[in-house]
Structures are given as structure tokens and as C-alpha cells.
Amino acid sequence: MADIFLKDDALKILKGKQIIFIGDSIQRNIYQDLVTLLCKGGVTSHDILKKKGEMIPEYLGDKLVNNTGQLTPGTEYREERELRLRRDGQDPPLAKFYFLTKCWSSHLKEFLVRYKEEHGSPDLILVLSCLWDINRWGSGGIAGYKTNCRDLLRHVKKHMSAKTQVIWLTSPPIAVECHGALMVEGMDKEGMRFNVMEANLMVATAAASFGYDVLDLHHMLMHQVHKRMPDGIHWTQAAVRFQVNLILTHFCLSRNIPLPRRDSSNFLRHAKRIADCALEGPVEIVKDRNENHDNNNKRKQQTTAGQLIKKRRL
């Protein structure tokens, strides 16, 4: 359920917009592919998608921010990147990427405060943070994720303007056997994929409760697992572009921006059906609950009245 966007489409849609990408290496790949789409038009090579930090100081219009990207292992890793379409630096960055090992911290707060002071509130914030949160912070990682996601959403709600749109991206499905920098000895490898599903549900509910958007990449990629990389976590260039197209499609639909209409499938009809269900579902549930509550009250009142009549007769 994604339209197909070319370079000119993306440039037109995102003209004058400011976007913040915050998340892990999966989010970095999405950011890198958007850079490729906007600056070059093709898909991103696997060689680029494998690089991070100081391994790739510059890429097309993207540049690593000074004093970040040192290849230090573990949860203290920091990486910040920005995309400027003009080399003279006169325009604000169209997009910035901030690497997360957990979705709320003093470092992230400082970044968001600094961004607003320098550029104002962004038009769009994309969040994808899960795997590090629930796997690399010890026994308290999952509990921390529950509170940290809300702290992030609460900060954005309070300090960013009403124009700022937040889209929380659920973490895509991972394989039974995963490899890479995320994995350390002693982790519950077989249970990770189930923890990811539970974490996605939790964070999607939290984001929706704040009135923000949720884009379910986990669901969308369940039938694309053949495009997953051998490490069991990351995705091929075709799958990453699919994720970028999903985001741009959601962005257009949420703002009533005309789509390119290059996809001949009925994705738009299905997308609208899902959106309608999202709006109508909770309303129907509340309606049913209210009706049940009213019926219970009526039954209680009838029972009480009947008891009083019996007492009077006695």
C-alpha cells in the first residue's frame, strides 16, 4: 500500500519542509535512501546502507555533524547527520538524522531543544526506536521503553508547535537468528521477535493516545521478509525504498497532497479503508460500552424498584 515516488515527486512534496529522523540503524537506512531519492533519484547501494558514522562523512547532500560518528561500541554511540540541498548553507537543513540507543535521554532532549532554537519546530518527526531499547539496557530496558516513549511524545507535544506532525514507525520484523552490533552474548535471541511485536503494540498505542500518527512497518513488511538482509535485522535496497515510499504515501494522504498514482493496484482504496476503521473502531467500542453501561443501569434500577415494591407488600 505505497505509491511510487520519483525524485521530482519527492522534491515537490517536501519543498520548504523540515524533517527530523530519530532512530536506530533501520531508521538511518530510511534517511539515507531519502537522501538518495532527493539528490540522485535512484536507489541506495548496499555499500552505502552498510556504512555509519565516520565511515561515511559525506554522501550526496548529506553530511556528518562535527564531533559525532566516532565508532565506539555500545549504548554510548552518537551520530548526527543533516541534509542540505544547497551547498552554501543558506537554507535550513531539509532533514536531520539523530541515532538513538533509547528513545529518550538527556542527549536527545538537548538535540531537540537545540534544533528548535536554531530552526524552529520541524514539520515532521519520524521515530523508529525499539531494538536497542528493549535489548541493550539490561533487565529494566522494557520498563524503560514504556516510560521513555511517553517522555519523548510529551516533550514534543509541549515544546514543538501544533504544525509538527509525528509519525511513529513500528520496528520491522526480525529473523529468528540475528547478527550484528546489536547482538551481545546472553540475549534471548529466539524471543526477540515476539518482544518486538509486543513493544510495537505498546508504543503504537502510546503514540495514538497523544494524537500522533503510527505507520506499521512491521505489518507492511511481514510479506517482504525475503528482502531482509542476512543479519536478520536490516533490509535490501528495494525494501528500504519501499519503506520510504510508504512514508511519503502516508505523508501525502495525511495532508491531502495528490499522489503520483504510479501504482496500478488498489492500495489507495485499502489505505482509506484502514483509515476509516481506525477512526470508526474506537467510536463503536465506546458506543457499545455506553449502551452496555446504560442497559446495566436500567437493570439495576428495575431490580431496585422491584425490591422496594416487595418490601412494601410485606
C-alpha positions as CSV (number, residue, x, y, z in Angstrom):
1,M,0.0,0.0,0.0
2,A,2.5,2.6,-1.2
3,D,2.7,4.7,-4.3
4,I,5.9,5.1,-6.2
5,F,7.7,8.4,-5.9
6,L,10.4,9.7,-8.2
7,K,13.0,12.4,-7.5
8,D,10.8,15.3,-8.8
9,D,7.8,14.0,-6.8
10,A,9.7,13.9,-3.6
11,L,11.3,17.3,-4.1
12,K,7.9,18.9,-4.8
13,I,6.2,17.2,-1.8
14,L,8.9,18.1,0.7
15,K,9.8,21.6,-0.7
16,G,10.1,24.0,2.2
17,K,9.6,21.2,4.8
18,Q,11.9,20.3,7.7
19,I,12.1,16.7,8.9
20,I,13.8,15.0,11.8
21,F,14.6,11.3,11.7
22,I,15.3,9.8,15.1
23,G,16.0,6.1,15.5
24,D,18.4,3.2,15.0
25,S,20.2,1.8,12.0
26,I,17.0,0.8,10.3
27,Q,15.9,4.5,10.5
28,R,19.4,5.5,9.3
29,N,18.8,3.4,6.1
30,I,15.5,5.1,5.5
31,Y,17.1,8.5,5.9
32,Q,20.0,7.5,3.6
33,D,17.5,6.4,0.9
34,L,15.5,9.6,1.1
35,V,18.8,11.4,0.6
36,T,19.5,9.3,-2.5
37,L,16.0,9.9,-3.8
38,L,16.1,13.6,-3.4
39,C,19.7,14.2,-4.6
40,K,20.1,11.4,-7.2
41,G,16.9,9.7,-7.9
42,G,18.0,6.0,-7.9
43,V,18.0,3.5,-5.0
44,T,20.8,3.5,-2.4
45,S,23.5,0.9,-2.9
46,H,24.1,-1.8,-0.3
47,D,27.6,-0.5,0.2
48,I,26.2,2.9,1.4
49,L,23.4,1.3,3.5
50,K,26.1,-0.7,5.5
51,K,28.1,2.4,6.4
52,K,27.6,4.6,9.5
53,G,29.2,7.4,11.3
54,E,32.7,8.4,10.3
55,M,32.7,5.6,7.8
56,I,30.7,7.9,5.6
57,P,31.4,11.6,6.5
58,E,29.6,12.9,3.4
59,Y,27.0,11.4,1.0
60,L,25.5,13.5,-1.8
61,G,23.8,16.4,0.1
62,D,24.2,14.6,3.5
63,K,27.0,15.4,6.0
64,L,28.0,14.0,9.3
65,V,27.8,16.7,12.1
66,N,31.1,17.5,13.8
67,N,32.1,15.6,16.9
68,T,29.7,12.7,16.2
69,G,30.0,9.4,14.5
70,Q,33.1,8.0,16.3
71,L,32.8,4.3,16.0
72,T,32.5,3.4,19.7
73,P,30.6,0.2,20.6
74,G,27.7,0.0,22.9
75,T,24.9,2.3,24.1
76,E,27.1,5.5,24.2
77,Y,27.4,5.7,20.4
78,R,26.4,9.1,19.0
79,E,25.7,10.0,15.4
80,E,24.0,13.1,13.9
81,R,23.6,13.9,10.2
82,E,22.0,16.6,8.2
83,L,20.8,17.0,4.6
84,R,21.1,20.3,2.8
85,L,20.1,20.6,-0.8
86,R,22.1,23.8,-1.2
87,R,25.8,23.7,-0.6
88,D,26.0,27.3,0.5
89,G,24.2,26.5,3.7
90,Q,21.7,29.4,3.3
91,D,18.6,27.3,3.7
92,P,17.9,25.3,6.8
93,P,18.5,21.5,6.6
94,L,15.7,19.7,4.9
95,A,16.3,16.7,7.1
96,K,18.4,15.7,10.1
97,F,19.1,12.3,11.5
98,Y,19.8,11.5,15.1
99,F,20.8,8.0,16.2
100,L,19.1,6.5,19.2
101,T,20.0,3.7,21.5
102,K,16.9,4.5,23.6
103,C,14.0,6.7,22.7
104,W,14.5,9.3,25.4
105,S,17.6,10.6,27.1
106,S,19.3,13.9,28.1
107,H,21.3,13.8,24.9
108,L,18.1,13.6,22.8
109,K,16.4,16.3,24.8
110,E,19.4,18.6,24.2
111,F,19.3,17.8,20.5
112,L,15.6,18.7,20.2
113,V,16.0,21.9,22.2
114,R,19.0,22.9,20.1
115,Y,17.1,22.2,16.9
116,K,14.2,24.3,17.9
117,E,16.4,27.2,18.9
118,E,18.2,27.1,15.6
119,H,15.5,26.2,13.1
120,G,12.1,26.4,14.9
121,S,9.7,23.5,15.1
122,P,10.0,20.9,12.3
123,D,7.2,19.9,10.0
124,L,7.7,16.2,10.6
125,I,9.3,14.0,13.2
126,L,9.8,10.3,12.3
127,V,10.6,8.0,15.1
128,L,11.8,4.3,14.9
129,S,13.3,3.1,18.1
130,C,12.8,-0.4,19.6
131,L,15.5,-3.0,19.2
132,W,18.1,-1.1,21.3
133,D,15.6,0.0,23.8
134,I,14.3,-3.5,24.7
135,N,17.6,-5.5,24.2
136,R,20.6,-3.4,25.3
137,W,19.6,-1.7,28.5
138,G,19.5,-4.7,30.9
139,S,16.6,-6.0,32.8
140,G,15.0,-2.6,33.0
141,G,15.0,-2.0,29.3
142,I,11.5,-2.9,28.5
143,A,10.1,-1.0,31.5
144,G,12.3,2.0,30.5
145,Y,10.9,1.8,26.9
146,K,7.4,2.2,28.3
147,T,8.2,5.4,30.1
148,N,10.7,6.8,27.6
149,C,8.4,6.7,24.6
150,R,5.8,8.7,26.5
151,D,8.5,11.2,27.8
152,L,9.6,11.8,24.2
153,L,6.0,12.3,23.0
154,R,5.2,14.5,26.0
155,H,8.2,16.7,25.2
156,V,7.3,17.1,21.6
157,K,3.7,17.9,22.5
158,K,4.7,20.5,25.0
159,H,7.7,22.2,23.2
160,M,7.0,21.8,19.4
161,S,4.3,23.8,17.6
162,A,1.0,22.3,16.6
163,K,2.2,22.1,13.0
164,T,4.7,19.4,13.9
165,Q,3.5,16.0,12.7
166,V,4.8,12.9,14.4
167,I,4.8,9.5,12.7
168,W,6.0,6.6,14.9
169,L,7.3,3.8,12.7
170,T,6.9,0.4,14.2
171,S,10.0,-1.8,14.1
172,P,10.0,-4.2,11.1
173,P,10.0,-8.0,11.7
174,I,13.3,-9.5,12.6
175,A,14.5,-13.1,11.9
176,V,14.8,-15.9,14.4
177,E,18.6,-15.7,14.2
178,C,20.0,-12.2,14.2
179,H,23.6,-11.0,13.9
180,G,25.4,-7.7,14.2
181,A,26.5,-4.9,16.6
182,L,23.1,-5.0,18.4
183,M,23.6,-8.6,19.5
184,V,25.6,-9.5,22.6
185,E,26.1,-12.7,24.5
186,G,23.3,-13.7,26.8
187,M,20.4,-12.1,24.8
188,D,17.2,-14.0,24.3
189,K,17.6,-14.4,20.5
190,E,14.6,-16.6,20.0
191,G,12.3,-14.4,22.0
192,M,13.4,-11.1,20.4
193,R,10.9,-11.2,17.6
194,F,8.0,-11.7,20.0
195,N,9.2,-8.9,22.2
196,V,9.4,-6.6,19.2
197,M,5.7,-7.3,18.4
198,E,4.7,-6.6,22.0
199,A,6.8,-3.4,22.0
200,N,5.3,-2.2,18.7
201,L,1.8,-2.6,20.1
202,M,2.7,-0.7,23.2
203,V,4.4,2.2,21.5
204,A,1.7,2.4,18.8
205,T,-1.0,2.7,21.5
206,A,1.1,5.4,23.3
207,A,1.6,7.4,20.1
208,A,-2.0,7.3,19.2
209,S,-3.0,8.3,22.7
210,F,-1.1,11.6,22.2
211,G,-2.9,12.2,18.9
212,Y,0.1,11.3,16.7
213,D,0.4,9.0,13.7
214,V,1.5,5.4,13.6
215,L,2.9,3.7,10.4
216,D,3.0,0.0,10.9
217,L,6.2,-1.1,9.1
218,H,6.1,-4.4,10.9
219,H,2.8,-5.3,9.3
220,M,3.7,-3.9,5.9
221,L,7.0,-5.9,5.7
222,M,5.7,-9.2,7.0
223,H,5.3,-10.4,3.4
224,Q,8.6,-8.9,2.4
225,V,10.9,-10.9,4.6
226,H,12.6,-12.5,1.6
227,K,14.1,-9.0,1.2
228,R,15.7,-9.0,4.6
229,M,19.5,-8.9,4.8
230,P,21.4,-12.0,6.1
231,D,21.9,-10.3,9.5
232,G,18.2,-10.8,10.1
233,I,17.6,-7.1,11.0
234,H,18.4,-4.9,8.1
235,W,16.8,-4.8,4.6
236,T,17.8,-4.8,1.0
237,Q,17.8,-1.6,-1.1
238,A,14.4,-2.5,-2.7
239,A,12.8,-3.0,0.7
240,V,14.3,0.3,2.1
241,R,12.9,2.2,-0.9
242,F,9.5,0.5,-0.2
243,Q,9.7,1.9,3.3
244,V,10.4,5.4,2.0
245,N,7.5,5.1,-0.4
246,L,5.3,4.1,2.5
247,I,6.3,7.1,4.5
248,L,5.8,9.5,1.6
249,T,2.4,8.0,0.8
250,H,1.3,8.4,4.4
251,F,2.6,11.9,4.4
252,C,0.6,12.8,1.3
253,L,-2.6,11.1,2.5
254,S,-2.4,12.8,5.9
255,R,-2.1,16.2,4.3
256,N,-4.4,15.7,1.2
257,I,-1.5,16.1,-1.2
258,P,-2.1,14.5,-4.6
259,L,-0.3,11.2,-5.1
260,P,1.8,10.4,-8.2
261,R,-0.6,7.5,-8.9
262,R,2.1,5.3,-10.4
263,D,0.9,2.1,-8.6
264,S,-1.8,0.5,-10.5
265,S,-3.0,-1.6,-7.5
266,N,-5.9,-0.7,-5.3
267,F,-3.6,0.5,-2.4
268,L,-5.4,3.8,-2.0
269,R,-8.8,2.2,-1.5
270,H,-7.3,-0.2,1.0
271,A,-5.4,2.6,2.8
272,K,-8.7,4.6,3.1
273,R,-10.5,1.6,4.4
274,I,-7.8,1.1,7.1
275,A,-8.0,4.8,8.0
276,D,-11.8,4.6,8.2
277,C,-11.5,1.6,10.5
278,A,-9.0,3.5,12.7
279,L,-11.5,6.3,13.1
280,E,-14.7,4.3,13.5
281,G,-13.3,1.4,15.6
282,P,-12.8,3.2,18.9
283,V,-16.1,5.1,18.4
284,E,-18.0,1.9,18.0
285,I,-16.3,0.4,21.0
286,V,-17.2,3.4,23.1
287,K,-20.7,3.3,21.8
288,D,-21.1,-0.3,22.7
289,R,-19.6,0.3,26.2
290,N,-22.1,3.2,26.7
291,E,-25.0,1.1,25.6
292,N,-24.0,-1.7,27.9
293,H,-23.5,0.8,30.8
294,D,-27.0,2.2,30.2
295,N,-28.5,-1.2,30.0
296,N,-26.8,-2.3,33.2
297,N,-28.1,0.9,34.9
298,K,-31.6,0.2,33.7
299,R,-31.5,-3.3,35.0
300,K,-30.2,-2.1,38.4
301,Q,-32.9,0.5,38.6
302,Q,-35.6,-2.1,37.7
303,T,-34.2,-4.5,40.3
304,T,-34.1,-1.8,43.0
305,A,-37.7,-0.8,42.2
306,G,-38.9,-4.4,42.3
307,Q,-37.2,-4.9,45.7
308,L,-38.9,-1.8,47.1
309,I,-42.3,-3.0,45.9
310,K,-41.8,-6.4,47.5
311,K,-40.8,-4.7,50.8
312,R,-43.9,-2.5,50.8
313,R,-46.2,-5.5,50.2
314,L,-44.6,-7.3,53.1
